[in-house]
């Protein structure tokens, strides 16, 4: 008898776990099949995962008695609740960890207008529609609470669904995608705050437990700050935290969330807040993102979205009255979200096509709204099975309809939602956000690349969104004739072949840079053979919608000043990136005195750096000046634009020099004004005489009006007859600047540069860049060679 009883207990204990494991496996397998089918029609992964749940749940295979008996057991509900809770804790913490706080601060007005316009219209629609729904659903009690929950459901937007949909459709880095993600987070947190207040006042313990929860949440935030700082300093020779350290941080998160749930509060806000305020720099944050991202995006969220569909029971749509209830809820949701979004976009002057896309994005549901009608609302209202299932069906239908519409709108007008900032020349203001992708092959390239990122960040008013990509050559595995237990410790991991030693140096340089500049760099990695490595760079640059790509030169300077060639694969990769890049590209040649690049001293030193931009004419040189505009805003950089003109121009324009106010603060304002007026008159005469390209002159005139007249930049004109005089002029200034910026080419057959070298050693740098990077041309400054994206001016220009 005891043995039988023990066997029954064991069966009751293991069956829910077994059925849950089978559900998870079934959802992953079926969702993968649906994803393969729907991907051909441009549909995102979350829609496929919800469909997988529908197929596996009561609306599909679970209609079969044996399947329903296996999946839906009487004691399995608690297992599903706990599993869903841990999923929510992990991915809400990760969402907070990856949220861009500076972006929210810069766009707070627009985000607030979009978020609360939709919320207000949702509340109005919910208030009007709840009385009809109350009568149709035949709910007898808790009328006031019912109205509030309907209002919350209609006002709500599910941020995890928006984030995954944007990532799947690859517009999460676009302006409209980032705006939608941040707006959905504001809406979600606002609705959760209102819901928690309703729960608190209903329980009458708002002051007692509410104050405890707030104190606990901020205590964990403060503890994490000190823990992260301590963990960052420990084990300097390790790339990531050890597993016990990682799990200790997660235990604080889970423990505080459990207290929230015990106090009848929803823990989602706590998880998001802890992630949002977690220190983003250093090894600790990198470890959390590294370990959580893969599992959340590939397992937790697909399973969670699958469970949304799995819970739907379509058998309740057995009458026209029930169908009408679902239709009314869906129409109210669409009407309120789209109307509210259109009103806000009209106020913010956002184009109509983007406004409609935002409206459908913000109508995505399927996260906290499930809690509004589920376990979290048990203390407020007891839902009848009919009401619960019909509200759940309306939530799922909203997402199933909105998701494909978003995908259709993006696919229909892909060009309009693509990257419009493929070159800096078409960016009108130096204060606009700059997204850039910097590539390095090892720690040797970090000083020059990081100095450039700091310089391009300009002033504090110019936001920068930098990404650093570690390019790693995929080498063929070597075969060894020893057993596993005979391997040395350093041979046990494949990390050595995939940048294992270099990663530590790169991480240390990044952490020091962030500590000094407060600029957070997002790290990514590409592992491929040199023949295809350029594809990874170009694809990532396109997905991230960056405006510029920074590449290190394949040569490095020895201590005797000579340039030593590195791997030929690095050079061929750079050449392919220059040919196929979806945006402008800059190649940095690191040079200096005694092998120490002077421009790299921009970091870790108060020394003022003198930078020269060489302008011969053409789109690449105009792009070089556009880059220089941002660099000139850096407080420790003095920029001089040197324009080379044919000597024949001196007959219509005398040599002009206008110095920056950084160097000549004591000069009289009248002299400065005369200098600017003289330069502008000279440019006008050059344009009238067709001595130089008209586009270059219009561009430089605009540059003068905005930058030179304010004293931010110095301007010099040099008149030469031929390439030999150009080389002589470059030699004269070779020791004056720590960085030379020059366009790659696009000048046509200019007499000033044609034949500047008998032969080009590195044609990918252009004529002038190749000369400046040559070992035979002795200069003390680094060289930045710019190539403008060739299709940039088709999208817009400084003249538009």
C-alpha positions in Angstrom: 0.0 0.0 0.0 2.8 2.4 0.9 4.6 1.6 -2.3 1.5 2.3 -4.3 1.0 5.6 -2.5 4.6 6.6 -3.0 4.3 5.8 -6.7 1.2 7.9 -7.1 2.9 10.8 -5.2 5.9 10.6 -7.5 3.7 10.5 -10.6 1.8 13.6 -9.3 5.1 15.3 -8.7 6.8 14.5 -12.0 3.9 14.7 -14.4 3.5 18.6 -14.4 7.3 18.9 -14.9 7.1 16.4 -17.8 4.2 18.0 -19.4 5.8 21.5 -19.1 9.0 20.2 -20.7 6.9 18.7 -23.5 5.1 22.0 -24.0 8.3 23.9 -24.1 9.8 21.5 -26.6 6.6 21.5 -28.7 6.4 25.3 -28.8 10.0 25.6 -29.8 9.7 23.0 -32.6 6.4 24.2 -34.0 7.4 27.9 -33.7 10.5 27.1 -35.7 8.4 25.5 -38.4 6.0 28.4 -38.5 8.9 30.9 -38.5 10.4 29.2 -41.6 7.0 29.4 -43.4 6.0 32.9 -42.3 9.5 34.4 -42.8 9.0 34.0 -46.6 6.1 36.4 -46.2 8.1 38.8 -44.1 6.4 38.0 -40.8 8.4 38.3 -37.6 9.2 35.5 -35.1 6.8 36.5 -32.2 3.8 36.0 -34.5 5.1 32.5 -35.4 5.6 31.7 -31.7 2.1 32.8 -30.8 0.7 30.6 -33.7 2.7 27.7 -32.3 1.0 28.1 -29.0 -2.4 28.3 -30.6 -1.7 25.0 -32.5 -0.5 23.3 -29.3 -3.1 24.7 -26.9 -6.9 24.2 -26.4 -7.6 25.9 -29.8 -5.6 23.2 -31.5 -4.0 19.8 -30.6 -5.2 20.0 -27.0 -8.7 19.4 -28.2 -7.6 15.8 -28.4 -8.6 14.2 -25.0 -5.3 12.4 -24.5 -3.2 15.5 -25.3 -5.5 17.7 -23.1 -5.2 15.2 -20.2 -1.4 15.2 -20.5 -0.9 19.0 -20.8 -3.7 20.3 -18.6 -3.4 18.7 -15.2 -5.0 19.9 -12.0 -1.8 20.7 -10.2 0.2 22.1 -13.2 -1.2 25.6 -13.0 1.2 26.6 -10.2 4.2 25.3 -12.2 3.2 27.4 -15.2 2.7 30.5 -13.0 6.2 30.1 -11.4 7.8 29.4 -14.8 6.2 32.5 -16.2 7.2 34.6 -13.2 10.9 33.7 -13.6 10.7 34.4 -17.3 9.3 37.8 -16.7 11.9 38.6 -14.0 14.8 37.7 -16.3 13.8 39.4 -19.5 12.5 42.6 -17.8 15.8 42.9 -16.1 17.6 42.5 -19.4 15.3 45.1 -21.1 16.2 47.5 -18.3 19.9 46.7 -18.7 19.8 47.5 -22.4 17.6 50.6 -22.3 19.3 53.7 -23.6 18.9 56.3 -20.8 20.6 59.2 -22.7 18.2 58.6 -25.6 15.2 58.9 -23.3 16.6 62.1 -21.8 17.1 63.7 -25.2 13.7 62.7 -26.5 11.6 62.9 -23.3 9.2 65.4 -24.7 8.4 63.4 -27.9 8.3 60.1 -26.0 6.0 61.5 -23.3 3.6 63.0 -25.9 3.4 59.7 -27.9 3.0 57.6 -24.8 0.4 59.6 -22.8 -1.6 60.6 -25.9 -2.2 56.9 -26.5 -2.9 56.2 -22.8 -5.4 59.0 -22.6 -7.3 57.9 -25.7 -7.2 54.3 -24.4 -8.6 55.4 -21.1 -11.4 57.3 -22.8 -12.2 54.3 -25.1 -12.1 51.9 -22.1 -14.4 54.1 -20.1 -16.9 54.2 -22.8 -16.7 50.6 -23.9 -16.5 49.0 -20.4 -20.2 49.5 -19.7 -21.1 47.6 -22.9 -18.6 44.9 -22.1 -19.8 44.7 -18.5 -23.3 43.9 -19.5 -22.3 41.5 -22.3 -19.9 39.6 -20.0 -22.5 39.5 -17.2 -20.0 40.3 -14.5 -22.0 40.8 -11.3 -19.4 42.3 -8.9 -16.6 44.8 -8.8 -17.9 47.1 -11.4 -15.5 50.0 -10.6 -12.5 47.6 -10.8 -13.7 46.1 -14.0 -13.8 49.5 -15.7 -10.3 50.3 -14.6 -8.9 47.0 -15.9 -10.6 47.5 -19.3 -9.1 51.0 -19.4 -5.6 49.6 -18.6 -5.9 46.9 -21.2 -6.8 49.3 -24.0 -4.1 51.8 -23.0 -1.4 49.2 -22.6 1.5 48.4 -24.9 3.6 45.3 -24.4 7.3 46.4 -24.6 8.8 42.9 -24.9 6.6 42.3 -28.0 7.6 45.7 -29.5 11.3 45.1 -28.8 11.3 41.6 -30.4 9.2 42.6 -33.3 11.5 45.6 -34.0 14.6 43.4 -33.7 13.2 40.7 -35.9 12.3 43.2 -38.6 15.7 45.0 -38.2 14.5 48.5 -37.5 15.2 48.6 -33.8 18.2 50.9 -34.4 16.2 53.3 -36.6 14.7 56.5 -35.3 11.2 55.2 -35.5 12.1 51.9 -33.9 13.9 53.4 -31.0 11.1 55.8 -30.4 8.5 53.0 -30.5 10.6 50.9 -28.0 11.1 53.7 -25.5 7.4 54.8 -25.8 6.2 51.3 -25.2 8.4 51.1 -22.0 7.0 54.4 -20.7 3.4 53.1 -21.4 4.1 49.8 -19.8 5.6 51.2 -16.6 2.8 53.8 -16.3 0.1 51.2 -16.6 1.9 48.9 -14.1 2.3 51.8 -11.7 -1.5 52.5 -11.9 -2.3 48.8 -11.5 -0.1 48.5 -8.4 -1.7 51.6 -6.9 -5.1 50.0 -7.4 -4.0 46.8 -5.8 -2.4 48.7 -2.9 -5.5 50.8 -2.1 -7.8 47.8 -2.5 -5.7 45.9 0.1 -5.5 48.9 2.4 -1.7 48.2 3.0 -0.3 50.8 0.6 1.8 52.6 3.3 3.1 49.4 5.0 4.0 47.0 2.2 4.4 49.7 -0.5 7.1 51.5 1.5 8.9 48.2 2.2 8.9 47.4 -1.5 10.3 50.8 -2.5 13.0 50.6 0.1 13.9 47.1 -1.0 14.1 48.0 -4.6 16.4 51.0 -4.1 18.5 49.0 -1.7 19.2 46.4 -4.3 20.0 49.2 -6.8 22.6 50.6 -4.4 24.0 47.2 -3.5 24.4 46.4 -7.2 26.3 49.6 -7.8 29.0 48.7 -5.2 28.9 45.0 -6.2 29.5 45.8 -9.9 32.4 48.1 -9.0 34.0 45.5 -6.8 33.5 42.7 -9.3 35.0 44.8 -12.1 38.2 45.1 -10.1 38.5 41.5 -9.2 40.2 38.9 -11.5 41.7 41.3 -13.9 42.8 38.4 -16.2 39.2 37.2 -16.8 36.9 38.3 -19.5 33.7 37.7 -17.6 32.5 37.2 -14.0 32.6 33.7 -12.5 29.3 31.8 -12.3 28.9 32.2 -8.5 29.3 36.0 -8.9 26.8 36.0 -11.7 24.2 34.0 -9.8 24.7 36.1 -6.7 23.6 39.2 -8.6 20.6 37.3 -10.1 19.7 36.1 -6.6 19.3 39.7 -5.4 17.0 40.4 -8.3 14.9 37.2 -7.8 14.7 37.7 -4.0 13.5 41.3 -4.2 11.0 40.3 -6.9 9.6 37.5 -4.7 9.0 39.9 -1.9 7.0 42.1 -4.3 4.9 39.1 -5.4 4.4 38.1 -1.8 3.1 41.6 -1.0 0.6 41.3 -3.8 2.5 43.8 -6.0 3.6 43.2 -9.5 7.4 42.7 -9.7 7.9 43.8 -13.3 8.6 47.4 -12.4 11.1 46.3 -9.8 13.0 44.1 -12.3 13.0 46.9 -15.0 14.2 49.5 -12.5 17.1 47.3 -11.2 18.2 46.7 -14.7 17.8 50.3 -15.8 19.9 51.6 -12.9 22.5 48.9 -13.0 26.0 50.3 -13.8 26.4 49.8 -17.6 30.2 49.9 -17.8 32.7 47.2 -16.9 33.0 43.5 -16.8 29.9 42.9 -14.7 27.4 44.5 -17.1 29.1 42.7 -20.0 28.8 39.4 -18.3 25.1 39.9 -17.6 24.3 40.9 -21.2 26.5 38.1 -22.6 25.0 35.4 -20.5 21.3 36.5 -20.6 20.9 37.7 -24.2 21.2 34.4 -25.9 19.0 32.5 -23.5 16.3 35.2 -23.4 16.1 35.8 -27.1 16.4 32.2 -28.2 14.5 30.4 -25.4 12.7 32.5 -22.8 10.9 34.9 -25.0 9.9 32.4 -27.7 8.5 30.1 -25.0 6.8 33.0 -23.3 5.2 34.2 -26.5 4.2 30.6 -27.3 2.5 30.4 -23.9 0.4 33.4 -24.8 -1.1 31.5 -27.7 -1.2 28.3 -25.7 -3.6 29.8 -23.1 -6.1 30.8 -25.8 -9.3 28.7 -25.8 -11.1 29.5 -29.1 -14.0 27.3 -28.1 -15.5 30.3 -26.2 -16.1 31.9 -29.6 -19.2 29.7 -29.9 -21.8 32.5 -30.3 -22.1 35.7 -32.2 -22.4 37.6 -29.0 -18.9 36.4 -27.8 -17.5 37.2 -31.2 -18.9 40.7 -31.0 -17.2 41.2 -27.6 -13.8 40.4 -29.1 -14.4 42.5 -32.1 -15.4 45.5 -30.0 -12.3 45.1 -27.8 -10.1 44.9 -30.9 -11.7 47.9 -32.6 -11.5 50.0 -29.5 -7.9 49.2 -29.0 -7.0 50.0 -32.7 -9.0 53.2 -32.7 -7.6 54.5 -29.4 -4.0 53.7 -30.2 -3.9 55.0 -33.8 -6.0 58.1 -33.0 -3.8 59.0 -30.0 -0.6 58.3 -31.9 -1.7 60.4 -34.9 -2.6 63.3 -32.6 0.8 63.2 -31.0 2.6 62.8 -34.3 0.7 65.8 -35.7 1.9 67.8 -32.7 5.5 66.5 -33.1 5.4 67.0 -36.9 6.2 63.3 -37.5 5.4 62.2 -41.1 2.0 60.4 -41.6 3.5 57.1 -42.8 5.7 56.9 -39.6 2.7 57.9 -37.5 0.7 55.0 -38.8 3.6 52.6 -38.2 4.0 53.9 -34.6 0.2 53.5 -34.0 0.2 49.8 -35.0 3.5 49.2 -33.1 2.0 50.7 -29.9 -1.1 48.5 -30.3 1.0 45.3 -29.7 -0.1 43.5 -26.5 0.6 40.3 -24.7 2.6 40.9 -21.5 1.5 42.7 -18.4 -2.1 42.9 -19.7 -2.2 39.1 -19.2 -1.5 39.8 -15.5 -4.3 42.4 -15.4 -6.8 39.6 -16.1 -4.8 36.8 -14.5 -3.2 36.0 -11.2 -2.2 39.5 -10.3 -5.8 40.7 -10.3 -7.2 37.9 -8.1 -7.3 40.3 -5.1 -9.4 42.8 -7.2 -11.8 40.7 -9.2 -12.7 37.1 -9.8 -13.1 36.7 -13.6 -15.5 34.2 -15.0 -14.0 31.7 -17.5 -16.0 33.4 -20.3 -14.7 36.9 -19.4 -11.1 35.7 -18.9 -11.0 33.8 -22.2 -12.7 36.5 -24.3 -10.4 39.2 -23.0 -7.4 37.0 -23.6 -8.5 36.2 -27.2 -8.9 40.0 -27.8 -5.3 40.6 -26.6 -3.9 37.9 -28.8 -5.9 39.0 -31.8 -4.6 42.5 -31.4 -1.0 41.3 -31.7 -1.7 38.8 -34.5 -3.2 41.6 -36.6 -0.8 44.4 -35.7 2.4 42.4 -36.2 1.8 41.5 -39.9 0.5 45.1 -40.6 3.8 46.5 -39.2 5.8 44.0 -41.3 3.7 45.0 -44.4 4.2 48.7 -43.9 8.0 48.3 -43.5 8.3 46.1 -46.5 6.1 48.3 -48.7 8.2 51.4 -48.1 11.5 50.0 -47.1 13.5 52.9 -48.5 11.7 55.5 -46.3 12.4 53.5 -43.2 16.0 52.8 -44.1 19.2 54.5 -43.0 19.1 58.1 -44.2 22.3 59.2 -42.5 24.9 57.4 -44.6 27.3 60.3 -44.6 28.0 63.3 -42.3 27.7 65.8 -45.1 24.0 65.3 -45.2 23.6 65.8 -41.4 22.7 69.4 -41.1 23.6 69.9 -37.4 26.8 68.9 -35.6 24.6 68.4 -32.5 22.6 65.5 -34.0 23.3 62.0 -32.7 26.1 60.2 -34.5 26.1 56.4 -34.8 29.4 54.9 -35.7 31.0 51.4 -36.0 34.7 51.2 -35.1 36.5 48.0 -36.1 39.7 46.7 -34.4 41.7 43.6 -35.0 43.5 43.7 -31.6 44.5 46.0 -28.6 47.1 47.7 -30.8 44.4 49.6 -32.7 42.5 50.7 -29.6 44.4 54.0 -28.7 43.9 55.6 -32.1 40.3 54.3 -32.6 39.2 55.4 -29.1 40.8 58.8 -29.6 38.8 59.2 -32.8 35.6 58.2 -31.0 36.3 60.8 -28.3 37.1 63.4 -30.9 34.0 62.7 -33.0 31.9 62.9 -29.9 32.8 66.6 -29.9 31.1 68.6 -27.2 28.7 67.3 -24.6 25.8 68.5 -26.7 26.7 66.2 -29.6 25.4 62.7 -28.6 27.4 59.7 -29.9 26.2 56.1 -30.2 29.5 54.2 -30.8 29.8 50.4 -31.5 33.1 48.6 -31.3 33.5 45.5 -33.4 36.3 43.0 -32.7 37.2 41.4 -36.0 38.7 38.0 -35.5 40.1 35.7 -38.2 38.6 32.3 -38.3 41.6 30.0 -38.4 41.6 26.3 -39.3 41.7 24.0 -36.2 45.0 22.4 -35.6 45.0 18.7 -34.9 46.9 17.4 -31.8 47.8 13.9 -30.9 47.2 14.1 -27.2 44.3 13.1 -25.0 42.0 15.7 -23.4 43.5 15.2 -19.9 47.0 15.8 -21.2 46.1 19.3 -22.5 47.5 22.3 -20.7 45.2 24.7 -19.0 45.6 27.3 -21.8 44.7 24.7 -24.4 41.4 23.6 -22.9 39.5 26.5 -24.5 38.9 27.5 -28.1 38.9 31.1 -27.0 42.6 31.4 -27.9 41.8 31.0 -31.6 38.9 33.5 -31.4 40.6 36.5 -29.9 41.0 35.1 -26.4 44.1 37.0 -25.5 43.1 40.2 -27.3 39.7 40.4 -25.7 41.2 41.3 -22.3 43.2 44.2 -23.7 40.2 45.5 -25.6 38.0 45.3 -22.6 40.5 47.1 -20.4 40.9 49.9 -23.0 37.1 50.2 -23.3 36.6 50.4 -19.5 39.4 53.1 -19.1 37.8 55.1 -22.0 34.3 54.9 -20.5 35.7 55.9 -17.1 37.4 59.0 -18.5 34.8 60.2 -21.1 31.5 58.7 -19.8 30.9 57.5 -23.3 29.4 54.0 -23.3 30.6 51.7 -26.2 28.6 48.7 -27.3 30.8 45.8 -28.0 30.2 43.1 -30.7 32.4 40.5 -32.4 32.7 39.0 -35.8 34.5 35.7 -36.4 35.1 34.8 -40.0 37.8 34.1 -42.6 39.4 37.1 -44.2 37.6 36.4 -47.5 34.1 37.0 -45.9 34.9 39.2 -42.9 33.9 42.3 -44.8 30.4 41.0 -45.2 29.9 40.8 -41.5 31.1 44.4 -41.1 28.9 45.7 -43.8 25.8 43.7 -42.6 26.3 44.9 -39.0 26.8 48.5 -40.2 23.6 48.3 -42.2 21.6 46.7 -39.3 22.9 49.3 -36.8 22.2 52.1 -39.3 25.6 53.8 -38.6 26.7 56.9 -40.4 30.4 56.0 -40.5 32.7 53.0 -40.2 36.2 53.4 -38.7 38.9 51.0 -39.8 42.5 50.6 -38.6 45.3 50.7 -41.3 46.9 47.4 -42.0 50.4 48.9 -41.3 51.8 50.0 -37.9 54.7 52.3 -37.1 57.9 50.9 -35.7 59.9 52.8 -33.1 62.3 54.0 -35.9 59.4 55.7 -37.7 59.1 53.2 -40.5 55.7 51.6 -41.4 55.7 47.8 -40.9 53.1 45.7 -42.9 50.7 43.6 -40.9 48.6 40.8 -42.2 47.6 41.0 -45.9 44.2 39.7 -44.9 43.6 42.9 -42.9 44.4 45.0 -46.0 42.1 43.0 -48.3 39.3 43.2 -45.7 39.7 47.0 -45.5 39.6 47.3 -49.3 36.4 45.2 -49.6 34.8 47.2 -46.9 35.6 50.4 -48.7 34.0 49.0 -51.9 30.9 47.6 -50.2 30.2 49.8 -47.2 26.7 51.1 -46.7 27.9 54.4 -45.3 31.0 56.6 -45.2 34.3 55.0 -44.1 37.4 56.4 -42.4 40.8 54.6 -42.3 43.1 55.7 -39.5 46.9 55.5 -40.0 48.5 55.7 -36.6 51.8 57.7 -36.7 53.8 59.8 -34.3 57.1 60.7 -32.9 59.4 57.7 -32.0 56.6 55.4 -32.8 54.2 57.0 -30.2 51.1 58.4 -32.0 50.6 62.0 -30.8 46.8 62.1 -31.5 46.3 59.1 -29.1 47.3 61.5 -26.3 43.9 63.1 -26.6 42.9 60.5 -24.0 44.6 60.6 -20.6 46.2 64.0 -21.1 45.2 67.6 -21.0 47.4 68.4 -24.1 45.6 70.4 -26.8 45.8 68.5 -30.1 46.2 70.4 -33.4 44.3 68.8 -36.3 44.5 69.8 -40.0 41.9 69.0 -42.6 43.3 69.1 -46.2 40.7 70.2 -48.8 41.5 69.7 -52.5 37.9 69.4 -53.6 35.4 66.6 -54.3 32.8 64.6 -52.3 35.4 62.8 -50.1 37.0 66.1 -49.1 33.6 67.6 -48.3 32.9 64.6 -46.2 36.3 65.1 -44.4 35.3 68.7 -43.6 31.9 67.4 -42.3 33.7 65.0 -40.0 36.0 67.9 -38.9 33.0 70.0 -37.8 32.2 67.5 -35.1 35.9 67.1 -34.2 36.3 70.9 -33.9 33.7 70.9 -31.1 36.0 68.9 -28.8 37.3 71.3 -26.1 41.0 70.0 -26.5 41.2 70.1 -30.3 42.2 73.1 -32.5 41.2 72.5 -36.1 42.5 74.1 -39.2 41.0 73.6 -42.6 43.7 74.0 -45.3 42.4 74.5 -48.8 44.8 73.9 -51.7 44.1 76.1 -54.8 45.9 76.5 -58.1 48.3 79.5 -58.1 46.3 81.0 -60.9 43.5 81.7 -58.4 45.7 84.1 -56.5 45.1 86.7 -59.2 41.4 86.8 -58.2 41.9 86.1 -54.6 44.7 87.0 -52.3 45.9 84.3 -49.8 43.5 84.1 -46.9 44.1 83.1 -43.3 41.5 83.1 -40.6 42.5 81.7 -37.2 40.3 80.1 -34.6 39.3 82.0 -31.5 40.8 79.1 -29.6 44.3 80.4 -30.6 43.5 84.1 -30.9 41.1 84.9 -28.1 42.6 88.3 -27.7 42.2 89.4 -31.4 39.8 92.2 -32.1 36.3 91.3 -33.3 36.7 93.7 -36.2 39.8 91.9 -37.5 37.9 88.6 -37.3 34.9 90.0 -39.1 37.2 91.4 -41.9 38.9 88.0 -42.2 35.6 86.2 -42.6 34.2 88.7 -45.1 37.4 88.5 -47.1 37.2 84.7 -47.3 33.6 84.8 -48.3 34.3 87.4 -51.0 37.1 85.2 -52.3 34.9 82.2 -52.5 32.3 84.2 -54.3 34.8 85.3 -56.9 36.1 81.8 -57.3 32.6 80.6 -57.9 31.9 83.3 -60.4 35.1 82.6 -62.2 34.5 78.8 -62.3 38.0 78.3 -61.0 36.9 75.5 -58.7 33.9 73.2 -58.4 30.7 75.2 -57.7 29.5 72.5 -55.2 32.7 72.8 -53.2 32.4 76.5 -53.0 28.8 76.5 -51.9 29.7 73.9 -49.3 32.6 75.9 -48.0 30.6 79.1 -47.9 28.0 77.3 -45.7 30.8 76.0 -43.6 32.2 79.4 -43.1 28.9 80.9 -42.1 28.3 78.2 -39.4 31.8 77.5 -38.1 34.6 79.8 -39.1 32.7 83.0 -38.4 32.1 81.8 -34.8 35.9 81.3 -34.3 35.5 77.5 -33.9 37.8 76.6 -36.8 40.8 78.2 -38.5 41.0 78.5 -42.2 44.1 78.7 -44.5 44.5 78.8 -48.3 47.6 77.5 -50.0 48.3 78.2 -53.6 50.4 75.7 -55.6 51.0 75.1 -59.3 51.5 71.4 -59.4 51.9 68.2 -57.5 55.5 68.9 -56.6 54.5 72.1 -54.9 51.7 70.3 -53.1 54.2 67.8 -51.7 56.5 70.6 -50.6 53.6 72.4 -48.8 52.6 69.2 -47.1 56.2 68.7 -45.9 56.2 72.2 -44.4 53.2 71.4 -42.2 54.1 67.8 -41.4 55.4 68.6 -37.9 52.7 71.1 -36.9 49.7 68.7 -36.5 49.0 65.5 -34.6 46.2 64.4 -37.1 45.7 65.0 -40.8 42.2 64.5 -42.2 41.9 64.1 -46.0 39.4 62.7 -48.4 40.3 59.6 -50.4 39.6 60.9 -53.8 36.8 61.9 -56.1 38.7 65.0 -57.3 39.0 64.0 -60.9 42.2 64.9 -62.7 43.3 67.7 -60.4 46.7 69.2 -61.4 47.4 69.7 -57.7 47.4 65.9 -56.9 47.9 64.2 -60.3 51.3 62.5 -60.3 52.0 63.2 -56.7 53.6 59.8 -56.4 55.4 57.8 -59.1 53.5 54.8 -57.9 50.9 54.2 -55.2 51.7 51.7 -52.5 48.2 51.8 -50.9 45.7 53.0 -53.5 42.9 52.4 -51.0 44.0 55.5 -49.2 43.9 57.7 -52.3 46.7 59.8 -53.7 47.2 62.2 -50.8 46.5 59.7 -48.1 49.0 57.2 -49.6 51.6 59.9 -49.6 51.0 60.9 -46.0 51.0 57.3 -44.8 54.2 56.4 -46.7 57.4 55.6 -44.7 59.3 57.9 -47.1 57.1 60.9 -46.1 58.2 61.8 -42.6 55.4 63.5 -40.6 54.7 63.4 -36.9 50.9 63.1 -37.2 48.4 60.3 -37.7 46.3 60.3 -40.9 42.6 59.8 -41.2 41.4 59.1 -44.8 37.7 59.6 -45.5 35.6 58.0 -48.2 32.1 59.3 -48.6 29.2 56.9 -49.2 28.6 57.3 -53.0 24.8 57.3 -52.7 24.6 59.7 -49.8 23.8 62.8 -51.8 20.9 61.1 -53.5 19.1 61.0 -50.1 19.8 64.7 -49.3 22.6 67.3 -49.0 23.6 70.4 -47.2 21.8 72.4 -50.0 18.4 70.8 -49.5 
